[in-house]
Amino acid sequence: MSIYYNEVARTFTLHTKHTSYQMKVGPSNYLFHLYYGPSMTDPDLDYQIMQYDRGFSGNPYEYRNKRTFSLDALPQEFTTLQQGDFRISSIEISNSDGSYSFNGHFKDYTITKGKYKLDTLPSSFATDRDTVDSLEITLEDEISKIEVTLLYGVFEEADIITRAVKVRNNGNGRIHLKKIMSTCLDFVNGSDLEIVNLHGRYGQERNFERQRLTHHIHTISSGRGSSSHQQNPFVMLCKENTTEDAGDCYGATLVYSGNFLAEVELDQYNQARLLMGINSKQFNFILNPKDVFEAPEVLMTFTDLGFTSLSHTYHDFFRQNMCESKFVHGERPILINTWEATFFDFDDTKLIEIAKAAKNMGVELMVMDDGWFGDRMDDNAGLGDWVVNKKKIRCGLNELVKQINDIGLKFGIWFEPEMVSEDSDLYRAHPDWAMQIPGRPAVRSRNQLVLDLTRKDVQDYLIESVNAVLDSANIYYMKWDVNRSVTDIFSNELPPEQQGEVYHRYILGLYRILDGIVKTHPDILFEGCSGGGGRYDPGMLTYFPQYWNSDNTKPIDNLKLHYGTSFLYPICTMGAHVSEANPNISITTKACVAMCGTFGYELDATKLSKKEIAECRRQSRLFKKYRPIIFEGDYYRLTNPFHPGNLSAWQSVSKDKKESLISVVVTNLTVNGPQEYILAKGLNPDWFYYVDQLDMEISGSALMHIGIPIPREIPEYTSFQYHLKHKRKSNK
């Protein structure tokens, strides 16, 4: 077992391959956090906790005569409420008498083999190759009878510890759950910690940001109804000297697609606390007696080997333990999406022309984007009417798909199920299905409204109507889009006192819909999208093996997008295409950047020259050759595009280190500048690798310590790809 309970010390110790995590049932059955870091065998690490009489830090009633015992200065595994701890809190409950209090004491525990499951939310899973144990610890408030169950999943080989929380009302009255965090991680010394987050905006998602903890509450959150373009549900805490290749680094990411909250507080004594869970904005969930609330899962990891090691841990875990789609490890076709080629102006004849031209580019899948349904001539009408627009698809969807298949391409289709146009048959029949606050005009965005996914009838309609289209033809791929934030938070199906549940119930409804569509079509490749990467999160990646990285397809901007995204998400999840953006940049360079992702095209194939078609065909062949390394290998960030420099470079290395691909884009040419070299990573120093672009064998040691010289006399934005293949061992 990877989970041990020491009955003498009353400590729980969780061990992964390289880390240990320890907590202790302390005095009066308070549960204290003792340690998370490199592997240790100590049965009890509570010697580090020093207690003093701290002014203005109160003492729980049972320690009213022991002024050195204050929860305001002790590291907790899950915080109390109103027991003298004034720091950020794991929970906020309004009890049946109106009081705000939770005084959780250790009640019992269970240790089991295998991974726990959540009933209402997606979560990670164990495979046959995993060694996984689960721990449940129950805390009880003896007065209110509220129970909090802390769930831990220990993936030993993966170096991942998962955490989730369940709240059960065992009292006699109704309670209001106003805040619930899925994880709490306390550090007895946080004075040298820094926080890393991925911020952004539409078209510029997941920018890397790093700052020193200061004595206030650092908040990273989304209150837009989704995980958002603006912040991603992921944080790292690292030491100030942590780099890509060395240093302590903690990661936490939330498996949830709605409003989230991550808080980090550096307190008055230089202790640090990290909390992560559902955002408490407009959150007020009612629990009647015997009701249980599940909070989403958090994936935690630690490494003392720097950012790259942490990224590799998450990348492997996402590929292995998050999404059950057969496409996670299978080959995925090179696609062309019709949006930037036609926008809304297309018919079946135009689509056939694009398909014929795309076939010559090496494309394997054509995706029909927005505009094929209802009375959808622009973005002002039709959303919600998931029936084929016969003015555009005159031959019918099934016949169109057959013709595309006869050309030799698979067929894909675009949906935006969560939205509705006011100019639609659906809205005219069911105006109450749209989110609108009674008596107030609804906020428009892209001239569309949000369907109330808290309603079962709306969920059932979407499952039935979308499945009807997917089952009507030989559809291989579906793109699931959502193009606005959620506002007008109100459900006609819920009474006034439950309107604080709408945000969360929306996400629960979304997951039920995805269960009814995605999981019932295992042979369809699903890709997520939210105006690009606006809901690119671990919750979505339990359903979608890939997600559209950004609506911004400019290759130089994508160097930053891919860089930031790669800290958590593997390359095989990043939807990336070659488009007509930046016409001054060659298709070769655009393709080089798009290969840091799933690779495809977003352009009008009928307008390409013969030379461009031939180059696309060459790039498609290269991607198919490199795809196993890119999708399954270890990814290395060789440069930081947010720092001044002349080059942007990255690398993929096969797990056996026998093959590698180094990609370089020259982003700035300086007159008469120094020679630039790119240092490889992750190779076997004792092997010689054949570098095909240089037509020579070079040792792994030389490639990692001397590097590859990058030519200077070239046009700006030139790209290079160096394919390395193991040839022989050194003679030493």
C-alpha positions in Angstrom: 0.0 0.0 0.0 1.1 3.5 -0.7 -0.9 4.9 2.3 0.1 4.2 5.9 -1.5 5.0 9.2 0.7 5.0 12.2 -1.5 4.2 15.2 1.1 5.3 17.7 1.9 8.7 16.1 -1.6 9.0 14.6 -0.1 10.0 11.3 -1.2 9.3 7.8 1.7 9.1 5.3 1.1 9.0 1.5 3.9 7.8 -0.7 4.4 8.2 -4.4 7.5 7.1 -6.3 9.4 10.3 -5.4 7.2 12.2 -2.9 5.7 11.9 0.6 2.7 13.6 2.1 2.0 13.5 5.8 -0.8 14.6 8.1 -1.5 14.0 11.8 -4.5 13.6 14.1 -3.4 16.1 16.7 -4.7 17.2 20.1 -8.5 17.2 20.4 -8.6 15.3 17.1 -7.7 18.3 14.9 -6.2 17.2 11.6 -2.8 18.9 11.0 -0.8 19.0 7.8 2.8 18.1 8.4 4.6 17.7 5.1 4.5 17.4 1.3 7.8 17.1 -0.6 10.6 14.7 -1.5 10.3 11.1 -0.2 10.8 10.7 3.6 10.4 7.7 5.9 9.9 9.6 9.2 6.8 8.3 10.9 6.0 11.6 12.6 7.2 15.0 11.4 5.3 17.1 14.0 8.6 18.2 15.7 8.7 21.1 13.2 5.6 22.7 14.6 6.4 25.3 17.3 3.7 26.8 19.4 3.8 30.2 21.1 1.4 32.5 22.7 0.4 34.7 19.7 -1.4 37.9 20.4 -4.8 38.3 18.9 -4.8 34.6 17.8 -7.6 33.0 19.8 -7.7 29.5 21.3 -10.4 26.9 20.8 -12.6 26.4 23.8 -10.9 23.1 24.9 -7.6 25.0 24.9 -8.9 28.1 26.6 -6.2 27.7 29.3 -3.4 26.9 26.9 -2.6 30.1 25.0 0.1 28.5 22.9 -2.5 26.5 21.0 -4.1 28.6 18.2 -5.5 27.4 14.9 -4.5 30.8 13.6 -0.9 29.6 13.6 -1.1 25.9 13.0 -0.9 24.0 9.7 -4.3 22.4 8.9 -5.4 19.7 6.4 -8.8 21.3 6.1 -9.6 24.4 8.0 -12.2 25.1 10.6 -14.5 28.1 10.6 -15.0 30.5 13.5 -12.5 28.6 15.7 -9.9 31.3 15.8 -8.2 30.8 12.4 -8.5 34.2 10.6 -6.7 33.0 7.4 -8.4 32.0 4.2 -10.8 29.1 4.9 -11.7 25.8 3.3 -15.3 26.0 4.0 -18.1 28.5 4.8 -21.4 27.1 6.1 -24.5 28.9 7.3 -26.0 26.5 9.8 -29.8 25.9 10.3 -29.8 28.4 13.1 -28.1 31.1 10.9 -24.7 30.8 12.6 -21.5 30.5 10.6 -19.4 27.8 12.1 -17.7 24.5 11.3 -15.5 22.8 13.9 -14.3 19.7 12.2 -12.6 17.0 14.3 -11.2 13.7 13.1 -13.9 10.9 13.3 -12.6 7.9 11.2 -10.8 6.8 8.1 -10.7 4.1 5.5 -7.9 3.0 3.2 -8.8 1.0 0.1 -7.1 -0.3 -3.0 -8.0 1.4 -6.3 -9.1 4.9 -7.1 -12.2 6.5 -5.5 -14.9 7.8 -7.8 -17.1 10.9 -7.8 -20.8 10.4 -8.5 -21.6 13.8 -10.1 -18.3 15.1 -11.4 -15.5 13.9 -13.8 -12.3 12.7 -12.2 -9.1 10.8 -12.9 -9.1 7.0 -13.2 -6.7 4.2 -12.7 -5.6 1.8 -15.5 -4.4 -1.8 -15.2 -0.8 -0.5 -15.1 -1.3 1.8 -12.2 -0.8 1.2 -8.5 -3.4 3.4 -6.8 -4.7 3.5 -3.3 -7.4 5.7 -1.8 -7.9 7.3 1.6 -11.1 8.7 3.1 -10.9 10.8 6.3 -14.1 12.0 7.9 -14.2 15.2 10.0 -17.3 15.9 12.0 -18.7 18.9 13.7 -20.1 17.4 16.9 -22.6 20.3 17.3 -24.1 20.6 13.8 -23.4 17.0 12.8 -21.9 18.2 9.5 -19.5 15.8 8.1 -16.7 16.6 5.7 -15.0 13.6 4.0 -11.5 14.3 2.6 -10.7 12.0 -0.4 -7.2 11.2 -1.4 -6.1 9.2 -4.4 -2.4 8.2 -4.5 -1.0 7.3 -8.0 2.3 5.8 -6.9 4.2 5.6 -10.1 2.7 8.8 -11.6 3.7 11.0 -8.6 0.2 12.4 -8.5 -2.0 12.8 -5.4 -5.6 13.7 -6.0 -7.9 15.4 -3.6 -11.6 15.9 -3.4 -14.2 16.7 -0.7 -17.7 15.6 0.2 -20.0 17.5 2.6 -22.8 15.6 4.2 -25.6 17.2 6.3 -26.2 14.8 9.1 -28.1 17.4 11.1 -31.8 18.0 11.5 -32.1 21.3 9.7 -31.2 22.8 6.3 -27.8 24.4 5.9 -26.3 26.7 3.3 -22.9 25.8 1.8 -21.4 29.0 0.7 -17.8 28.0 0.2 -16.1 24.7 -0.3 -12.5 24.2 -1.3 -11.3 20.8 -2.6 -7.7 21.2 -1.3 -5.9 23.0 1.4 -2.1 22.9 1.5 -0.2 24.7 4.4 3.5 25.5 4.5 5.1 26.3 7.8 7.6 28.5 5.9 6.4 30.2 2.8 8.8 33.2 2.8 10.7 32.1 -0.2 7.8 30.9 -2.3 6.7 32.3 -5.6 3.4 31.7 -7.4 3.0 30.9 -11.1 -0.3 31.2 -12.9 -1.6 31.2 -16.5 -3.5 34.5 -17.3 -4.8 35.8 -20.6 -7.7 37.1 -22.6 -9.5 36.1 -25.8 -6.9 35.3 -28.4 -4.0 35.5 -25.9 -4.7 32.6 -23.5 -2.5 31.1 -20.8 0.4 33.5 -20.5 3.0 32.5 -18.0 3.2 34.8 -15.0 5.4 34.4 -12.0 5.6 36.6 -8.8 6.9 36.5 -5.3 4.4 35.9 -2.5 3.7 39.0 -0.5 1.7 39.4 2.7 -1.7 39.4 1.2 -4.1 37.0 -0.4 -3.2 36.2 -4.0 -6.4 35.3 -5.9 -6.6 33.5 -9.2 -10.2 32.9 -10.3 -12.9 32.9 -12.9 -16.5 34.1 -12.3 -17.5 33.9 -16.0 -19.4 30.7 -15.7 -16.4 28.8 -17.2 -12.8 28.3 -16.5 -12.2 31.2 -18.9 -9.7 32.8 -21.2 -8.6 35.1 -18.4 -7.3 32.5 -15.9 -6.7 28.8 -16.0 -7.5 26.6 -13.0 -3.9 25.8 -12.4 -1.2 27.2 -10.1 2.3 26.4 -9.2 4.2 27.3 -6.0 7.9 27.2 -6.4 11.1 28.3 -4.7 12.6 31.6 -5.9 15.6 29.7 -7.4 13.4 27.2 -9.3 14.2 26.9 -13.0 13.2 24.6 -15.8 15.7 22.0 -14.7 16.1 22.3 -10.9 14.3 23.5 -7.8 11.2 22.7 -5.7 7.9 23.1 -7.5 4.3 22.3 -6.4 1.4 22.0 -8.9 -2.4 22.0 -8.3 -5.1 22.0 -11.0 -8.8 21.7 -10.6 -10.8 19.1 -12.6 -13.8 21.5 -13.1 -15.0 23.6 -16.0 -17.0 26.3 -14.2 -16.2 29.2 -11.8 -13.1 28.3 -9.8 -11.0 29.9 -7.1 -7.4 29.5 -6.1 -6.2 31.5 -3.1 -2.7 31.7 -1.7 -2.1 33.6 1.5 1.3 34.5 3.0 0.3 35.2 6.6 1.7 37.3 9.4 4.1 34.5 10.4 5.4 33.8 6.9 3.3 30.7 6.7 1.6 30.1 3.3 -1.7 28.5 2.6 -3.0 27.3 -0.8 -6.7 26.7 -1.4 -8.4 25.6 -4.6 -12.0 24.8 -5.4 -15.3 26.2 -6.7 -15.5 30.0 -6.8 -17.8 31.2 -4.0 -19.2 34.0 -6.3 -23.0 33.7 -6.2 -22.6 30.2 -4.7 -25.1 29.2 -2.0 -25.9 25.5 -2.2 -28.7 24.2 0.1 -28.2 20.9 1.8 -31.2 19.4 3.4 -30.7 16.6 6.0 -28.8 13.6 4.5 -27.9 15.6 1.4 -24.3 15.2 0.1 -22.4 17.8 -1.9 -19.3 16.7 -4.0 -16.6 19.2 -4.6 -14.4 18.7 -7.7 -11.1 16.9 -7.8 -7.6 18.6 -7.6 -4.5 17.0 -9.1 -1.4 17.7 -7.0 2.2 17.0 -7.7 5.6 17.9 -6.4 9.1 17.8 -7.8 12.5 19.1 -6.8 13.7 18.9 -10.4 12.1 22.1 -11.7 9.3 23.1 -14.1 10.1 20.6 -16.8 9.8 17.6 -14.5 6.4 18.9 -13.2 5.1 19.4 -16.7 6.2 15.8 -17.7 4.3 14.5 -14.7 1.1 16.2 -15.7 1.5 15.4 -19.4 1.9 11.7 -18.7 -1.0 11.8 -16.3 -3.4 13.5 -18.7 -2.5 11.1 -21.5 -2.9 8.0 -19.2 -5.5 8.8 -16.5 -7.8 11.6 -17.5 -9.6 10.8 -20.9 -10.9 7.4 -21.9 -11.3 8.3 -25.6 -9.6 5.8 -27.9 -8.1 8.8 -29.7 -5.8 9.8 -26.8 -3.2 7.4 -28.0 -4.5 6.6 -31.4 -3.6 8.4 -34.6 -5.6 11.6 -35.2 -6.2 12.8 -38.8 -4.8 16.0 -40.2 -7.8 18.2 -40.6 -8.9 21.3 -42.5 -11.6 23.5 -41.0 -13.8 25.5 -43.3 -14.4 28.5 -41.1 -11.8 30.9 -42.3 -12.3 29.7 -45.9 -16.0 30.5 -46.1 -17.4 31.8 -42.8 -21.2 31.5 -43.3 -21.0 31.8 -47.1 -20.9 28.2 -48.3 -23.0 25.4 -49.8 -22.4 21.7 -50.5 -20.8 22.5 -53.9 -18.2 24.8 -52.2 -17.5 22.2 -49.5 -16.8 19.5 -52.2 -14.4 21.9 -53.9 -12.5 22.5 -50.7 -12.4 18.8 -50.0 -10.9 18.0 -53.4 -8.2 20.6 -53.0 -7.5 19.6 -49.4 -7.0 16.0 -50.4 -4.0 17.1 -52.4 -2.5 18.8 -49.3 -2.3 15.6 -47.4 -5.4 16.4 -45.3 -7.4 13.4 -44.0 -10.4 15.1 -42.4 -12.6 18.0 -43.5 -14.7 19.9 -40.8 -17.8 21.8 -41.7 -17.9 24.7 -39.3 -20.7 27.1 -38.2 -23.6 27.8 -40.6 -24.9 24.4 -41.7 -28.0 24.3 -39.5 -31.4 26.0 -39.0 -31.8 29.4 -40.7 -28.1 30.2 -40.0 -27.0 32.8 -42.6 -25.0 34.8 -40.1 -24.4 34.7 -36.3 -27.8 36.4 -35.5 -30.0 33.3 -35.9 -30.4 29.6 -35.8 -28.5 28.5 -32.7 -30.5 25.7 -31.1 -32.1 24.5 -34.2 -29.9 21.4 -34.9 -31.4 20.4 -38.2 -29.7 20.7 -41.6 -30.1 24.0 -43.5 -31.4 22.6 -46.9 -30.6 25.9 -48.6 -26.9 25.2 -48.1 -26.7 21.5 -47.8 -29.1 20.8 -50.7 -28.1 17.2 -51.2 -28.6 16.4 -47.5 -26.1 15.7 -44.8 -25.8 12.0 -45.4 -25.2 12.4 -49.1 -22.6 15.2 -48.5 -20.7 13.0 -46.1 -20.7 10.2 -48.6 -19.3 12.5 -51.3 -16.6 13.7 -49.0 -15.7 10.1 -48.0 -15.6 9.2 -51.7 -12.9 11.9 -52.2 -10.9 10.1 -49.5 -11.6 12.3 -46.5 -13.3 11.8 -43.2 -16.0 14.2 -42.2 -16.4 16.5 -39.2 -19.0 18.9 -38.0 -19.3 21.9 -35.7 -21.9 22.4 -32.9 -22.5 25.1 -30.3 -25.1 23.2 -28.1 -25.1 25.4 -25.0 -26.3 28.6 -26.8 -29.5 29.8 -28.4 -30.4 32.6 -30.8 -33.6 34.6 -30.2 -34.3 34.2 -33.9 -34.7 30.4 -33.7 -37.5 27.9 -33.6 -36.2 26.7 -30.3 -36.4 30.1 -28.6 -39.8 30.8 -30.1 -41.0 27.5 -28.7 -39.2 27.7 -25.3 -38.2 31.2 -24.4 -38.0 30.1 -20.7 -35.1 27.7 -21.7 -32.8 30.7 -22.0 -31.1 32.2 -18.9 -32.9 35.5 -18.2 -33.5 37.3 -14.9 -37.3 38.0 -14.7 -38.1 41.6 -15.5 -34.6 42.4 -16.6 -33.3 42.5 -20.2 -30.7 39.8 -20.7 -27.1 40.6 -21.6 -26.3 39.7 -25.2 -22.9 38.5 -26.4 -22.4 37.6 -30.0 -26.2 38.2 -30.1 -26.9 35.0 -28.4 -28.3 33.8 -25.1 -27.2 30.9 -22.8 -29.5 27.9 -22.5 -30.3 26.9 -18.9 -28.4 23.7 -18.6 -29.7 23.2 -15.0 -33.0 22.0 -16.5 -33.3 18.3 -17.3 -35.7 19.1 -20.3 -33.0 21.3 -21.8 -30.3 18.6 -21.2 -32.6 15.9 -22.8 -33.3 18.1 -25.8 -29.6 18.7 -26.5 -28.7 15.0 -26.0 -31.5 13.9 -28.4 -31.0 16.6 -31.1 -27.2 16.5 -31.3 -27.2 12.7 -31.2 -29.8 12.6 -34.0 -27.4 14.6 -36.3 -24.3 12.5 -35.3 -26.2 9.3 -36.0 -27.6 10.4 -39.4 -24.3 10.2 -41.3 -20.8 8.8 -41.2 -19.5 11.6 -38.9 -15.9 11.1 -37.7 -15.3 14.3 -35.7 -17.3 16.9 -33.8 -16.1 20.3 -32.6 -18.0 21.4 -29.4 -17.9 25.2 -29.2 -19.2 27.9 -26.8 -18.8 31.5 -27.7 -19.8 33.6 -24.7 -19.5 33.9 -21.0 -22.5 33.0 -18.8 -24.6 36.0 -17.4 -28.1 36.5 -16.2 -27.7 33.7 -13.6 -31.2 32.6 -13.0 -33.2 29.4 -13.6 -37.0 29.3 -14.0 -36.9 25.8 -12.7 -35.5 26.6 -9.3 -37.1 28.4 -6.4 -35.7 31.8 -5.2 -33.7 30.2 -2.4 -31.8 28.0 -4.8 -30.7 30.6 -7.3 -27.2 30.4 -5.7 -26.9 26.9 -7.1 -27.3 27.9 -10.7 -23.6 28.3 -11.6 -22.7 24.8 -10.3 -25.9 23.1 -11.5 -25.1 24.5 -15.0 -21.8 22.6 -15.0 -23.4 19.5 -13.6 -25.9 19.7 -16.5 -23.1 20.2 -19.0 -21.3 17.1 -17.7 -24.6 15.1 -18.0 -25.0 16.2 -21.6 -21.4 15.3 -22.4 -22.0 11.9 -20.8 -25.0 11.4 -23.1 -23.2 12.5 -26.3 -19.5 12.0 -26.0 -19.5 8.8 -24.1 -22.2 7.2 -26.3 -20.1 7.9 -29.4 -16.7 6.3 -28.7 -15.8 6.2 -32.4 -16.1 10.0 -32.9 -13.2 12.3 -32.2 -14.4 15.2 -30.1 -12.6 18.5 -29.9 -13.5 21.2 -27.4 -13.5 24.9 -28.1 -14.7 28.0 -26.3 -13.9 31.0 -28.5 -10.6 29.2 -28.7 -9.2 28.2 -25.3 -11.8 29.8 -23.0 -12.7 26.6 -21.3 -9.5 24.6 -21.8 -9.3 22.8 -18.4 -8.9 19.3 -16.9 -12.7 18.8 -16.6 -13.1 19.2 -20.3 -10.2 17.0 -21.1 -11.9 14.1 -19.4 -14.2 14.2 -22.4 -12.2 15.7 -25.2 -8.8 14.3 -26.1 -8.0 17.7 -27.7 -9.0 21.3 -27.3 -8.8 24.3 -29.7 -5.9 26.3 -28.3 -7.0 29.7 -29.4 -8.9 31.5 -32.1 -5.6 33.4 -32.6 -3.8 31.4 -35.3 -0.9 33.9 -35.8 2.2 31.8 -35.6 4.4 34.2 -33.6 1.6 34.7 -31.0 1.2 30.9 -30.8 4.8 30.6 -29.7 3.7 32.1 -26.4 0.4 30.3 -26.4 2.0 26.9 -26.7 4.7 27.8 -24.2 2.3 28.7 -21.4 -0.2 25.9 -22.2 2.6 23.3 -22.0 3.3 23.9 -18.3 0.2 21.8 -17.6 -1.3 20.3 -20.8 0.4 17.8 -23.1 1.0 18.8 -26.8 -1.5 16.1 -28.0 -4.3 18.1 -26.4 -3.5 21.4 -28.2 -5.5 22.1 -31.3 -3.2 24.1 -33.6 -3.6 25.0 -37.3 -1.9 26.7 -40.2 -4.0 29.7 -41.3 -3.9 32.6 -43.6 -3.0 35.0 -40.8 0.3 36.8 -41.2 0.7 36.3 -45.0 4.3 37.5 -44.7 5.2 34.4 -42.8 5.8 31.3 -44.8 3.6 28.2 -44.7 6.7 26.3 -43.7 7.1 28.3 -40.5 3.4 28.2 -39.8 3.4 24.5 -40.1 6.4 24.2 -37.8 4.5 26.1 -35.1 1.3 24.1 -35.7 3.2 20.9 -35.2 3.4 21.9 -31.6 -0.1 20.6 -31.4 -2.6 18.5 -33.2 -1.8 20.1 -36.6 -4.3 21.0 -39.3 -5.3 23.8 -41.6 -7.7 26.8 -41.3 -7.8 28.3 -44.8 -9.3 28.0 -48.3 -7.5 25.2 -50.0 -9.0 26.2 -53.4 -7.0 29.4 -53.3 -3.5 27.9 -52.7 -1.0 27.9 -55.5 0.5 24.6 -56.7 3.7 25.4 -54.9 1.8 26.0 -51.6 -0.2 22.8 -52.1 3.1 20.9 -52.6 4.5 22.4 -49.5 1.4 21.6 -47.4 1.7 18.0 -48.7 5.3 17.9 -47.6 4.5 19.3 -44.2 1.6 16.8 -43.8 4.0 13.9 -44.5 6.5 15.3 -42.0 3.9 15.6 -39.3 2.7 12.0 -39.8 6.4 11.0 -39.4 6.9 13.1 -36.3 3.5 12.6 -34.7 4.4 9.7 -32.4 7.3 11.7 -30.9 5.2 14.9 -30.5 2.1 13.2 -29.1 3.7 10.6 -26.8 7.2 11.9 -26.1 8.5 14.2 -23.4 8.3 17.9 -24.2 11.0 20.5 -23.4 10.8 24.3 -23.5 14.2 25.3 -24.8 13.6 29.0 -24.7 11.1 31.4 -23.1 9.3 33.5 -25.7 8.3 36.0 -23.0 12.0 36.9 -22.5 14.0 39.0 -24.9 15.7 36.8 -27.5 16.2 36.1 -31.1 14.9 32.5 -31.2 12.0 30.4 -29.9 12.7 26.7 -29.6 11.1 23.6 -28.2 11.8 19.9 -28.4 10.1 16.5 -28.2 12.0 13.4 -27.1 10.6 9.8 -27.4 10.3 8.0 -24.1 13.2 5.6 -25.0 15.3 8.7 -25.9 16.1 7.2 -29.3 14.4 9.9 -31.4 13.8 13.6 -31.0 12.5 16.6 -32.9 13.9 20.1 -32.2 11.9 23.0 -33.7 13.2 26.6 -34.0 11.7 29.8 -35.2 13.9 32.9 -35.7 11.8 35.7 -34.3 14.3 38.6 -34.4 17.4 39.1 -36.6 20.0 41.4 -35.3 22.6 43.0 -37.6 26.0 41.4 -37.3 24.9 39.6 -34.1 26.5 36.7 -32.3 26.1 33.1 -33.4 23.1 31.5 -31.8 23.1 27.9 -30.5 20.2 25.8 -29.3 21.0 23.3 -26.6 19.1 20.1 -26.7 17.6 18.4 -23.6 16.5 14.9 -22.6 19.0 12.9 -24.7 21.3 10.1 -23.7 24.7 11.7 -23.4 26.5 8.5 -24.4 24.6 7.9 -27.6 25.3 9.4 -31.1 22.4 10.8 -32.9 22.1 11.3 -36.7 20.8 14.8 -37.3 19.2 14.6 -40.7 19.2 18.3 -41.5 23.0 18.5 -40.7 23.7 15.1 -42.3 26.0 14.1 -39.5 26.3 12.2 -36.2 26.6 14.1 -33.0 26.7 12.8 -29.5 23.9 13.5 -27.1 26.4 15.1 -24.8 27.5 17.6 -27.5 24.0 18.3 -28.5 23.0 19.1 -24.9 26.2 21.1 -24.0 27.4 22.7 -27.2 24.1 22.7 -29.1 23.1 23.2 -32.7 24.3 26.3 -34.5 21.3 28.2 -36.1 22.1 29.8 -39.5 22.1 33.6 -39.5 21.9 34.7 -43.2 18.2 33.9 -43.5 14.9 35.8 -43.8 13.2 36.7 -40.5 10.7 34.2 -39.2 12.5 31.3 -40.8 12.0 28.0 -39.1 14.1 24.9 -38.7 13.3 21.4 -37.6 16.1 19.0 -36.6 15.2 15.3 -36.5 17.5 13.3 -34.3 17.7 9.5 -34.4 19.8 7.2 -32.3 22.5 5.5 -34.3 25.1 4.0 -32.0 26.6 4.2 -28.6 29.9 6.0 -27.9 33.1 4.0 -27.8 34.2 5.2 -24.4 
